Amino acid sequence: MNLKELKTKNITEINKLIKDLRLDLESIATNVLQQKEKNVKKGSFIKKDIARLKTLLNQRIKEESNKNA
């Protein structure tokens, strides 16, 4: 994920990306357990992407609350 692209997205788009990544993480975890997926590190990469998105989301929420205050 490119940070410049993510910074242009609004809160609802970020929430949708987080939801999609969580679904991907779930499917990858089951595929690893079923030995369909050989790259076991893929899950950790997705977890890091989710954390980045959550951080960006919290920053956006704080920015909007500061504008309204």
Residue pairs with C-beta under 8 A, 6 or more apart in sequence:
1 49
1 52
1 53
3 52
6 14
6 17
6 52
6 53
6 56
7 56
9 17
10 60
11 57
11 60
11 61
11 64
14 53
14 56
14 57
14 60
15 57
17 53
18 50
18 53
18 54
18 57
21 46
21 49
21 50
21 53
22 50
24 46
25 43
25 46
25 47
25 50
28 37
28 42
28 43
28 46
29 43
31 37
32 40
32 42
32 43
